[in-house]
Amino acid sequence: MKRLVELAYFTDDVGGMSRFYRQLLGVEPVAQSEDMAIFMVDGTKVFIHAAYTPGEGDLPPEDHTAFEVDDLDGACEALTAAGLKLEVPPQEFYWGRSAYLRDPDGHQIELIEAEA
């Protein structure tokens, strides 16, 4: 099962983006700092994050869409068997277990494993 769980936007203007989404969505962020803001909309996270220069091994600070899957390894195996290419194979991050790929236009897609 796949479920849209996050829209992530990287920006040089976290304050401006936060104000925009506060007005657009009509809700306050559930978490906020100088470097990020998180808004929740019907179970989907709108994540505003400060842009950064990635270090070696860091993920690129790119806008992306995240889908939750029940079995990350199984989902990735099925996608690669169908001919899709993973950019970052399944691995542990501080927010959970994720993998990354790109759509045909180059947009980054995150697959995140559902918490047990």
HELIX and SHEET records of a PDB file:
HELIX    1   1 VAL A   14  LEU A   25  1                                  12    
HELIX    2   2 LEU A   72  ALA A   81  1                                  10    
SHEET    1   A 8 ALA A  31  GLN A  32  0                                        
SHEET    2   A 8 MET A  36  VAL A  41 -1                                        
SHEET    3   A 8 THR A  44  ALA A  50 -1                                        
SHEET    4   A 8 LYS A   2  THR A  11  1                                        
SHEET    5   A 8 HIS A  64  VAL A  69 -1                                        
SHEET    6   A 8 GLN A 108  GLU A 113  1                                        
SHEET    7   A 8 GLY A  96  ARG A 102 -1                                        
SHEET    8   A 8 LEU A  86  PHE A  93 -1                                        
END                                                                             
